[in-house]
Amino acid sequence: MFINNRITRLLGVDYPVIQGGMAWVADADLAAAVSNGGGLGVIAAGSMPPDLLESQIAKVRTLTNKPFGVNIMLLSATADAALEVVERNRVPVVTTGAGAPGKVIERLKPLGTKVIPVIASVAHAKRVEKQGADAVIAEGMEAGGHIGEITTMVLVPQIVDAVNIPVVAAGGVAEPRGVLAAFSLGAEGVQVGTRFVCACESNAHKAFKNEIIKARDRSTAITGASTGHPVRCIQNRLTREFARLEKAGASVEELEKLGTGRLRAAVVEGDVEFGSVMAGQSAALVNRIQPAAEMIRELFEGTQEMFESLHRFSNH
């Protein structure tokens, strides 16, 4: 049921799982580990200088011969440069976030690159389908990092009903029950971010991983809603300072200044007090560090077992 569908065929992967494009976390090492494990590993272009992105793409090709992708964050000042690098290197799959992907689809589709935008509304999904997107990632507000306003449970079935291209569910998926739920809603794949931060092959700082492992059901908070670009992170001194400034009516410029460099501080330097520990609500479901391939096997073997159990129950 889960292994051979439109997403696995589109991406050329064994399992219908895409690794989230997490800036500073999703590098060539993690992407290769996910791809070698049968999913689609993704390098996050984020705000990488083009030469660094080029070297990451070259590196992932030395670590895996499987398909991989690059995520282009369209809000980033380096998005145009990232598009040129991806085009020049004929990257097999591109996911996009936070913006209109029309130009990306127009440039990359003729090269055979599969373009899969992350979307957060029905209107956005319909628009990118008309523009030629190969699939969409419907991301609910449970996700970490930049988020929309609709939950995964409500968003996914509406997107499935609204478009004819395959839908990948994202936001809150970290274990087999979430995968089974996503497929029950009509999705043909899942995108997993937060759990992959805790892969052995992830170069995220140990302190960052530990914050995810320690997380509980109410550990995350949404910051920056007043800027129009809300972000979900694990609560700490930084999120409290964001809340204080927003309550005081701080300007967008002040809030952006507070957030600048904070994600790198958390992921690379391990500053989990005043760094931006971006993680989804699914952090509460992540309890150990393990190889990416093992995570993927657990996700889908567990899902298959539950599906067969439900099938047996329904036949009684």
Secondary structure as the mmCIF struct_conf table of DSSP 4:
data_model
#
loop_
_struct_conf.conf_type_id
_struct_conf.id
_struct_conf.beg_label_comp_id
_struct_conf.beg_label_asym_id
_struct_conf.beg_label_seq_id
_struct_conf.end_label_comp_id
_struct_conf.end_label_asym_id
_struct_conf.end_label_seq_id
BEND BEND1 ILE A 3 ASN A 5
HELX_RH_AL_P HELX_RH_AL_P1 ARG A 6 LEU A 11
TURN_TY1_P TURN_TY1_P1 GLY A 12 GLY A 12
BEND BEND2 ASP A 14 PRO A 16
STRN STRN1 VAL A 17 GLN A 19
TURN_TY1_P TURN_TY1_P2 ALA A 23 VAL A 25
HELX_RH_AL_P HELX_RH_AL_P2 ALA A 28 ASN A 36
TURN_TY1_P TURN_TY1_P3 GLY A 37 GLY A 38
BEND BEND3 GLY A 39 GLY A 39
STRN STRN2 LEU A 40 LEU A 40
STRN STRN3 GLY A 41 ALA A 44
TURN_TY1_P TURN_TY1_P4 GLY A 46 SER A 47
HELX_RH_AL_P HELX_RH_AL_P3 PRO A 50 LEU A 63
BEND BEND4 ASN A 65 LYS A 66
STRN STRN4 PHE A 68 MET A 73
TURN_TY1_P TURN_TY1_P5 LEU A 74 LEU A 75
BEND BEND5 SER A 76 SER A 76
TURN_TY1_P TURN_TY1_P6 ALA A 77 THR A 78
HELX_RH_AL_P HELX_RH_AL_P4 ALA A 79 ARG A 88
TURN_TY1_P TURN_TY1_P7 ASN A 89 ARG A 90
BEND BEND6 PRO A 92 PRO A 92
STRN STRN5 VAL A 93 GLY A 97
BEND BEND7 ALA A 98 GLY A 99
HELX_RH_AL_P HELX_RH_AL_P5 GLY A 102 LEU A 108
HELX_RH_3T_P HELX_RH_3T_P1 LYS A 109 LEU A 111
TURN_TY1_P TURN_TY1_P8 GLY A 112 GLY A 112
STRN STRN6 LYS A 114 ILE A 119
BEND BEND8 SER A 121 SER A 121
HELX_RH_AL_P HELX_RH_AL_P6 VAL A 122 GLN A 131
TURN_TY1_P TURN_TY1_P9 GLY A 132 GLY A 132
BEND BEND9 ASP A 134 ASP A 134
STRN STRN7 VAL A 136 GLU A 139
TURN_TY1_P TURN_TY1_P10 MET A 141 GLU A 142
BEND BEND10 ALA A 143 GLY A 144
STRN STRN8 GLY A 145 HIS A 146
BEND BEND11 GLU A 149 ILE A 150
HELX_RH_AL_P HELX_RH_AL_P7 THR A 152 ALA A 162
BEND BEND12 ASN A 164 ILE A 165
STRN STRN9 VAL A 167 ALA A 170
BEND BEND13 GLY A 171 GLY A 172
BEND BEND14 GLU A 175 GLU A 175
HELX_RH_AL_P HELX_RH_AL_P8 PRO A 176 SER A 184
TURN_TY1_P TURN_TY1_P11 LEU A 185 GLY A 186
BEND BEND15 GLU A 188 GLU A 188
STRN STRN10 GLY A 189 VAL A 192
HELX_RH_AL_P HELX_RH_AL_P9 THR A 194 VAL A 197
TURN_TY1_P TURN_TY1_P12 CYS A 198 CYS A 198
STRN STRN11 ALA A 199 ALA A 199
TURN_TY1_P TURN_TY1_P13 CYS A 200 GLU A 201
BEND BEND16 ALA A 204 ALA A 204
HELX_RH_AL_P HELX_RH_AL_P10 LYS A 206 LYS A 214
TURN_TY1_P TURN_TY1_P14 ASP A 217 ARG A 218
STRN STRN12 THR A 220 THR A 223
HELX_RH_3T_P HELX_RH_3T_P2 ALA A 225 THR A 227
TURN_TY1_P TURN_TY1_P15 GLY A 228 GLY A 228
STRN STRN13 VAL A 231 ILE A 234
BEND BEND17 ASN A 236 ASN A 236
HELX_RH_AL_P HELX_RH_AL_P11 ARG A 237 LYS A 247
TURN_TY1_P TURN_TY1_P16 ALA A 248 GLY A 249
HELX_RH_AL_P HELX_RH_AL_P12 VAL A 252 GLY A 259
TURN_TY1_P TURN_TY1_P17 THR A 260 GLY A 261
HELX_RH_AL_P HELX_RH_AL_P13 ARG A 262 VAL A 267
TURN_TY1_P TURN_TY1_P18 VAL A 268 GLU A 269
BEND BEND18 GLU A 273 GLY A 275
STRN STRN14 MET A 278 MET A 278
HELX_RH_3T_P HELX_RH_3T_P3 GLN A 281 LEU A 285
STRN STRN15 GLN A 290 GLN A 290
HELX_RH_AL_P HELX_RH_AL_P14 ALA A 292 SER A 314
TURN_TY1_P TURN_TY1_P19 ASN A 315 ASN A 315
#
